[in-house]
Amino acid sequence: MKMKKIVPVAMTALLFGSVAVTPVASANESNSTKVDQQVPQIQIDPVHIFNNTYGTVDHVNVAENITYYTIKDGEQSNILEVTKETLIFDNTGKKVELKKGDKIVAYTFANKPQKAIYPPQLNPDVVIVETETAGFVEVDYFFEDLTNTYDILRLNIGENTELLNLNGEKVTEKEIAEKHLVVFYTVTTKSIPAQTTPSKVIVLDNETQNATETTNVEAEIEEIIATDHYEVDGTKMVPLRMIAEKLGYTVESTGKGAIVSKGNLSYTITRGEKMFGLNKALRPLEAAPALLEAQKTYVPVEFVENYLK
């Protein structure tokens, strides 16, 4: 493995000799040894993206900026905190207002903080009111091919499919890929995965961000890449934690790599493995992440450019 770190001339003397490289197996190893070796496999656990709360609106308490809805499901009670940002639709995609007696399903991002009180008090992102009119709803993450996380449903966007963002503005089919979506549909095929042409799709990911802040963060990341990277067999390797945290991700060490998460995206990085986990799916990298300095995992710069940004 050819490895070279690129640093400014002034820093070279400080960093020279600090590189730790995992030994590569010799070409003279016996065939029997190679046969006995087992290639490590990445174990990806299914990612639970949304918590679903079912029940009937039993009580309504209107406050200044929040309306509290007590939801009953048998003996179980939950309280929903609903604000003007909460998306509320019926199962056909029509905007509605919650009222006592409505039978609902509330979807809350699973990694949202929850108050340690009883009954459970939730701040849902989407509330669907069930009606007698035919209509189904799927709230999930959809990959590049518009298949959801458990490979159960695939979207075929039609001419009459309404594609919207959180502000109610029209978006393109390309802009709904690899996003968390609310999908309204009526019929599916009997294939695996089932396929449907939805009537409406709403993108839950809010990508609006202060332009100045974005520019400053990007400049800081470019500085990190310029001053702290290696060339490994022609692939530029950059420090994972430093860049991910600049972009607002949480980085949790696993001992053999890291789990990088923000919002409802989770990346499982394993040193020595060219495949990484994106939620439930596996994706390839040009080079395997590596511990090129003490306690610093480096990843191909493509991972930053194509996924973290």
Secondary structure as the mmCIF struct_conf table of DSSP 4:
data_model
#
loop_
_struct_conf.conf_type_id
_struct_conf.id
_struct_conf.beg_label_comp_id
_struct_conf.beg_label_asym_id
_struct_conf.beg_label_seq_id
_struct_conf.end_label_comp_id
_struct_conf.end_label_asym_id
_struct_conf.end_label_seq_id
STRN STRN1 MET A 3 ILE A 6
HELX_RH_AL_P HELX_RH_AL_P1 VAL A 9 LEU A 15
TURN_TY1_P TURN_TY1_P1 PHE A 16 GLY A 17
HELX_LH_PP_P HELX_LH_PP_P1 THR A 22 SER A 26
TURN_TY1_P TURN_TY1_P2 ALA A 27 ASN A 28
HELX_RH_AL_P HELX_RH_AL_P2 ASN A 31 ASP A 36
HELX_LH_PP_P HELX_LH_PP_P2 ASP A 45 VAL A 47
STRN STRN2 PHE A 50 VAL A 62
BEND BEND1 GLU A 64 ASN A 65
STRN STRN3 THR A 67 ASP A 73
TURN_TY1_P TURN_TY1_P3 GLY A 74 GLU A 75
STRN STRN4 GLN A 76 VAL A 82
TURN_TY1_P TURN_TY1_P4 LYS A 84 GLU A 85
BEND BEND2 THR A 86 THR A 86
STRN STRN5 LEU A 87 ASP A 90
TURN_TY1_P TURN_TY1_P5 ASN A 91 THR A 92
BEND BEND3 GLY A 93 GLY A 93
STRN STRN6 LYS A 95 LYS A 95
TURN_TY1_P TURN_TY1_P6 LYS A 100 GLY A 101
STRN STRN7 LYS A 103 PHE A 109
TURN_TY1_P TURN_TY1_P7 ALA A 110 ASN A 111
BEND BEND4 LYS A 112 LYS A 112
BEND BEND5 ALA A 116 ALA A 116
BEND BEND6 TYR A 118 PRO A 119
STRN STRN8 GLN A 121 LEU A 122
BEND BEND7 ASP A 125 ASP A 125
STRN STRN9 VAL A 126 VAL A 129
BEND BEND8 GLU A 132 THR A 133
STRN STRN10 PHE A 136 PHE A 142
TURN_TY1_P TURN_TY1_P8 GLU A 144 ASP A 145
BEND BEND9 LEU A 146 LEU A 146
STRN STRN11 THR A 147 ASN A 148
TURN_TY1_P TURN_TY1_P9 THR A 149 TYR A 150
BEND BEND10 ASP A 151 ASP A 151
STRN STRN12 LEU A 153 LEU A 155
TURN_TY1_P TURN_TY1_P10 GLU A 159 ASN A 160
STRN STRN13 GLU A 162 LEU A 164
TURN_TY1_P TURN_TY1_P11 LEU A 166 ASN A 167
BEND BEND11 GLY A 168 GLY A 168
STRN STRN14 LYS A 170 LYS A 170
HELX_RH_3T_P HELX_RH_3T_P1 GLU A 173 ILE A 176
TURN_TY1_P TURN_TY1_P12 ALA A 177 GLU A 178
STRN STRN15 LYS A 179 TYR A 185
BEND BEND12 THR A 186 THR A 186
BEND BEND13 LYS A 190 PRO A 193
STRN STRN16 ALA A 194 THR A 196
BEND BEND14 SER A 199 SER A 199
STRN STRN17 LYS A 200 VAL A 203
HELX_RH_AL_P HELX_RH_AL_P3 ALA A 211 THR A 227
BEND BEND15 ASP A 228 ASP A 228
STRN STRN18 HIS A 229 VAL A 232
TURN_TY1_P TURN_TY1_P13 ASP A 233 GLY A 234
STRN STRN19 THR A 235 PRO A 239
HELX_RH_AL_P HELX_RH_AL_P4 LEU A 240 LYS A 246
TURN_TY1_P TURN_TY1_P14 LEU A 247 GLY A 248
STRN STRN20 THR A 250 SER A 253
BEND BEND16 GLY A 255 LYS A 256
STRN STRN21 GLY A 257 LYS A 262
TURN_TY1_P TURN_TY1_P15 GLY A 263 ASN A 264
STRN STRN22 LEU A 265 THR A 270
TURN_TY1_P TURN_TY1_P16 ARG A 271 GLY A 272
BEND BEND17 LYS A 274 LYS A 274
STRN STRN23 MET A 275 LEU A 278
TURN_TY1_P TURN_TY1_P17 ASN A 279 LYS A 280
STRN STRN24 ALA A 281 PRO A 284
BEND BEND18 GLU A 286 ALA A 287
STRN STRN25 ALA A 290 GLU A 293
TURN_TY1_P TURN_TY1_P18 ALA A 294 GLN A 295
STRN STRN26 LYS A 296 PRO A 300
HELX_RH_AL_P HELX_RH_AL_P5 VAL A 301 PHE A 303
HELX_RH_PI_P HELX_RH_PI_P1 VAL A 304 LEU A 308
#
